[in-house]
Every structure is written in C-alpha cells, then in structure tokens.
Amino acid sequence: MPDQEPLLTLQGIKVTRGGNQILDFPQGKTVRIFSGDRVGIIGENGAGKSTLINCIIGEMPFKGKIERHFTLDDLGVQFQYNAYDARLKVGELVEIISDSKLSSADLKSEMKDFELGPLLKKKISKLSGGERQRMTLFLVLQKNPKLLILDELTTGLDYQKRQEILHTLKRKTTQKTVLSVTHYFEELAGWMGKLLILHKGHLVFWGAIDTLRERYKWCYSIIEFPKDALDRLDVKSFRQVEVNNDTFGIFPESQEQAESFLKVCASENIPAQNRLMDIYVMYTLALDDYERNHEVLFSE
C-alpha cells in the first residue's frame, strides 16, 4: 500500500524466556500491517502466537522494534479469558463500558447480535465459557477499536454458536483492522486477507493468502493417513509430508491422482482423509517448505 503509513510495524522481534528463544523474527524482514488489513495468525501450540500478541500490546518485554500508530484507546483485545470483576452483573458491566443505559434502543439492537438479553441479570461469575466469550466480544466492539485483536475467538463455543459469532464479526469488521489468532483455519476463509505463520517461534510466512494460493496452485489436495500404513502404499510420485508423529500426508496434483490413491487406501482398509486446497493445506505446504529450506516466505 504505497504512501500509506502502517498501523503496526514489526522488525526483528525476539523474546527469550528461561534461556530459551520463544520468538525469533528474521533480521532484515519487516512486517507492515495497514489500516483495513485482516490478518490470520496461525501455527501449532507453542509456535509463539500469544507471545507475539502480548508483545504487540506491550505486555511482554522483547528485543527488536514495534512501531504502533495507535493508542490504547484505539485497541480492542479479546483474550481467551479477559479479566472482569466477577461480582458485577452483565448488565452493569455493559452500561459501564458502553456509557449508555440498558433501555437505550440502539444498545438493545447491538446486544441482540450477541444474544446478551437473557444474560443481563446474571453475575459474570455465573457465565458459561461461551456466554463470557459473547459478552467479551460485544464489549470489545463497543470501543469501536481501530485495531481488533482476537485470541482463539471461538474457543468453548459449539459449532452453531461459532458460525453465528463469525457471521456477526465479519459483518461488523469490514472496515476494521483485525488480527485473529486461531486453530480453526476455516474461520479465516472469506474474512482474512493475509496470513502470519509461526513455527516454534520462527516466522514462516507473511503476506497475502493469494500469494500462497498462487505459489501452490499446482496442488489439488492433501491426503492424510496413518504413518504405519506407509509400507503398504506407493507414495514415490507425490510430494510428501510428515503431518505429526502418527500421520503422513501426500499432495495430489489432480482429482484423478487423488481418487486413484484413495481407491488404493480403501482396498487396503487404510483410513484416509482427503482435504481439498484450503488454508490448512497451504499452511502445511508452507511449513514443509520452511523445514526443507529454512527460508521465510515473505510477500508485502
């Protein structure tokens, strides 16, 4: 975005804890997040996602450089567990944060999107995890933040509630800058335009999702199956990846290749899952590229 000042800039971020480096961004690479960017931050457990967020909001010491062109008043943060006075009732907290009476027609309309009406007389200490999440998201958005940070947005919600919350948030954040940490990659589709991928504290990829999509356009899907079935399958003609300690994957380049391989799996009674090209598949490929070459995929 030429001639536009970044809202947030990250350079050479390093965090050490207990003598271990838990976040290590490469020197010479600058992550620039502009107003209106919607960024998915993804990686396995322990990749450094929450550490990065804590650096951004000033809650963790680090080496390197973070330039913030926003104030704390411009920032809205939803953590997995935001701290509130548990003695307050939901309605009391809503009135404090919104600076408005519950009888306000506008406030009632806004609360309806998050189904807060039935919760208003409940004490915060009595809320379920999902109810607390809905309340927190509502309160964070009440600040009309310039930068919205979501950490495991839908943890604790069932599938239906997840979809409802996502639908509401997508509608309410069309003009906002959003950083979203999630394990549910499908939440990012059709919402996020950029990805920041972390692996064991290292930056693996930064840039537009379309950049990854173009890079891996040759790939049709990933087929995952138990690693102990490898001796019964011929995988030499495929690009391969070790997904985890128990699971192996191959990347067919066409529907025909995928169907042929799945038939062999079925004939051998090998359980196999075929996942068409999506953010998870691109993430897996990017991670494999990084493990092979130790080069950061970087696109502004």
C-alpha positions in Angstrom: 0.0 0.0 0.0 2.2 2.8 -1.2 2.1 6.3 0.5 0.1 4.8 3.4 1.6 4.7 6.9 1.4 1.3 8.5 -0.8 1.0 11.6 1.7 -1.6 13.0 5.3 -2.4 12.1 7.3 -5.4 13.4 11.0 -5.7 12.9 13.4 -8.4 14.3 11.2 -9.3 17.3 13.0 -11.6 19.7 11.7 -12.9 23.0 13.7 -15.1 25.4 12.3 -16.8 28.5 14.2 -19.1 30.8 17.2 -19.0 28.5 15.1 -20.3 25.6 14.3 -18.2 22.5 10.5 -18.4 22.1 10.1 -15.8 19.4 12.7 -15.1 16.7 11.8 -12.9 13.7 14.4 -12.7 11.0 16.5 -9.6 10.7 16.0 -7.6 7.5 12.3 -8.5 7.2 9.7 -6.0 8.1 6.0 -6.9 8.8 3.8 -4.0 8.0 0.1 -4.1 8.9 -2.0 -1.4 7.3 -5.4 0.1 8.3 -8.1 -2.3 7.0 -5.8 -5.4 6.9 -7.3 -8.6 8.3 -4.6 -10.9 9.4 -4.8 -14.6 10.5 -2.0 -15.6 12.9 -1.6 -19.4 12.8 0.7 -22.1 14.0 0.8 -25.1 16.2 0.6 -24.9 20.0 3.8 -23.3 21.3 4.5 -21.5 18.0 4.6 -18.1 19.7 1.2 -16.7 18.6 0.1 -15.4 22.0 3.7 -14.3 22.8 3.5 -12.1 19.7 0.2 -10.6 20.7 1.5 -9.8 24.1 4.5 -8.0 22.6 2.2 -6.0 20.3 0.0 -4.8 23.2 3.0 -4.1 25.4 2.5 -6.9 27.9 5.8 -8.7 27.3 9.4 -7.5 27.0 11.2 -8.1 23.7 14.1 -7.1 21.6 13.6 -5.6 18.2 11.3 -2.9 17.1 7.5 -2.5 17.2 6.0 0.8 15.9 2.4 1.4 16.9 0.5 4.1 15.2 -2.5 3.8 17.5 -3.2 4.4 21.2 -4.5 2.1 23.9 -7.9 3.7 23.3 -7.8 2.5 19.7 -7.1 -1.1 20.7 -9.7 -3.8 21.4 -8.4 -7.1 22.6 -10.4 -10.4 23.2 -8.3 -12.9 25.0 -9.4 -16.4 25.9 -10.0 -15.1 29.4 -10.5 -11.3 29.8 -10.5 -10.2 33.5 -13.6 -8.7 34.9 -15.0 -8.0 38.4 -16.9 -11.3 38.9 -19.3 -9.6 41.3 -20.8 -7.4 38.6 -23.8 -8.4 36.7 -23.6 -8.4 32.9 -26.0 -5.5 32.5 -24.0 -3.4 34.9 -20.8 -4.0 33.0 -22.5 -3.3 29.7 -23.7 0.1 31.0 -20.2 1.0 32.3 -18.4 0.1 29.1 -21.0 1.5 26.7 -21.7 4.6 28.8 -25.3 4.0 28.0 -28.5 2.8 29.7 -29.8 -0.7 29.0 -33.1 0.9 28.0 -31.4 2.6 25.0 -32.9 1.3 21.8 -29.5 1.4 20.0 -27.8 -0.6 22.8 -30.6 -3.2 22.7 -30.2 -3.6 19.0 -26.5 -4.1 19.3 -26.8 -6.6 22.2 -29.3 -8.6 20.1 -26.5 -9.6 17.7 -24.7 -11.3 20.7 -27.8 -12.6 22.4 -26.9 -10.7 25.6 -30.5 -10.0 26.6 -31.0 -13.2 28.7 -27.6 -12.7 30.4 -28.1 -9.1 31.7 -29.1 -10.1 35.2 -26.5 -12.8 35.5 -23.4 -12.3 37.6 -20.2 -12.6 35.4 -19.0 -15.3 37.8 -22.0 -17.4 36.7 -21.5 -17.2 32.9 -20.5 -20.2 30.9 -17.4 -20.1 28.7 -19.4 -19.4 25.6 -21.6 -16.7 27.3 -18.5 -15.0 28.6 -17.0 -15.0 25.0 -20.1 -13.4 23.6 -20.1 -10.7 26.3 -16.4 -10.0 25.8 -16.7 -9.6 22.0 -19.6 -7.3 22.5 -17.7 -5.1 25.0 -14.6 -5.1 22.8 -16.5 -3.9 19.8 -18.3 -1.2 21.9 -15.0 0.6 22.0 -15.1 0.8 18.2 -11.4 -0.1 18.1 -9.0 0.9 15.3 -7.2 -2.4 15.8 -9.1 -5.5 16.9 -7.1 -8.4 18.3 -8.9 -11.8 18.7 -7.1 -14.6 20.5 -8.8 -18.0 20.0 -12.1 -16.2 19.3 -14.5 -19.2 19.3 -12.8 -21.5 21.9 -15.5 -23.0 24.0 -18.4 -22.4 21.6 -20.3 -25.2 19.8 -20.4 -25.2 16.0 -23.6 -23.3 15.7 -22.5 -20.5 18.1 -19.2 -20.3 16.3 -20.9 -19.8 13.0 -23.2 -17.2 14.4 -20.4 -15.2 16.1 -18.3 -15.4 13.0 -21.1 -14.1 10.8 -21.7 -11.2 13.1 -18.0 -10.3 13.4 -17.4 -10.5 9.6 -20.2 -8.0 9.2 -19.0 -5.7 11.9 -15.3 -5.7 11.0 -15.5 -4.9 7.2 -13.7 -1.5 7.8 -11.5 -2.6 10.7 -8.0 -3.8 11.1 -8.1 -7.3 12.6 -5.5 -9.7 14.0 -7.0 -13.1 14.7 -5.2 -16.0 16.4 -7.0 -19.3 15.8 -6.6 -23.1 15.4 -9.8 -23.2 13.3 -8.3 -22.3 9.9 -11.8 -22.4 8.3 -12.7 -19.3 10.3 -10.2 -17.3 8.2 -11.6 -18.2 4.8 -13.6 -15.3 3.2 -12.6 -13.0 6.1 -8.8 -12.7 6.4 -6.7 -11.4 3.5 -3.3 -12.0 5.0 -1.5 -14.7 7.0 1.3 -14.6 9.5 2.5 -18.2 10.0 4.7 -19.1 13.0 6.5 -22.3 13.8 8.5 -22.9 17.0 8.8 -19.1 17.4 10.1 -18.5 13.8 8.3 -16.6 11.1 7.5 -19.0 8.3 5.3 -16.8 6.1 4.0 -13.3 6.0 1.8 -11.9 3.2 -1.4 -12.2 1.3 -3.3 -15.5 1.2 -3.5 -15.1 -2.5 0.3 -15.3 -2.7 0.3 -18.7 -1.1 -2.6 -19.8 -3.3 -0.6 -18.8 -6.4 2.5 -20.5 -5.1 0.7 -23.8 -4.5 -1.7 -23.7 -7.4 -0.3 -27.0 -8.6 -1.7 -28.7 -5.5 -5.2 -30.3 -5.6 -5.5 -31.5 -2.0 -3.7 -33.2 0.9 -4.5 -36.9 1.7 -3.6 -37.8 5.3 -3.3 -41.4 6.5 -1.7 -43.3 9.4 2.1 -43.3 9.2 2.2 -47.0 10.0 0.5 -47.7 6.6 3.3 -46.3 4.6 4.8 -49.8 3.9 1.6 -50.7 2.0 1.4 -47.6 -0.2 3.4 -46.3 -3.1 4.0 -42.6 -2.4 7.2 -42.0 -4.5 5.4 -40.0 -7.2 3.9 -37.5 -4.7 5.3 -34.6 -2.6 5.1 -36.0 0.9 4.9 -34.5 4.4 5.0 -35.8 7.9 2.0 -34.2 9.5 2.7 -35.3 13.0 4.1 -38.3 14.9 1.2 -40.6 13.8 0.1 -39.1 10.4 1.6 -38.9 7.0 0.4 -36.8 4.0 0.7 -36.7 0.3 -0.2 -33.9 -2.1 -2.0 -35.0 -5.3 -1.8 -32.6 -8.2 -5.2 -33.5 -9.7 -8.6 -35.0 -8.8 -7.6 -38.1 -10.8 -4.5 -38.7 -8.7 -6.4 -38.2 -5.5 -9.2 -40.6 -6.5 -6.7 -43.3 -7.6 -4.8 -43.0 -4.3 -7.9 -43.1 -2.2 -9.1 -46.3 -4.0 -5.8 -48.0 -3.0 -6.3 -46.9 0.6 -9.9 -48.3 0.5 -8.7 -51.6 -0.9 -6.1 -51.9 1.9 -8.6 -50.8 4.6 -6.4 -47.8 5.3 -8.3 -44.8 6.8 -7.5 -41.7 4.7 -8.8 -38.1 4.7 -8.8 -36.0 1.6 -8.8 -32.3 2.2 -9.2 -30.1 -0.9 -6.9 -27.0 -1.3 -7.7 -24.6 1.6 -5.8 -22.5 4.2 -4.8 -25.7 6.1 -3.3 -27.2 3.0 -1.4 -24.1 2.1 -0.2 -23.8 5.7 1.1 -27.4 5.7 2.9 -26.8 2.4 4.5 -23.5 3.7 5.6 -25.3 6.9 7.1 -28.1 4.9 8.9 -25.6 2.6 10.4 -23.9 5.7 11.5 -27.2 7.2 13.2 -28.1 3.9 14.8 -24.8 3.1 14.8 -22.7 6.3 13.7 -19.7 4.2 10.9 -17.3 5.2 8.2 -16.9 2.6 7.7 -13.2 2.6 5.4 -11.0 0.5 4.3 -7.5 1.2 
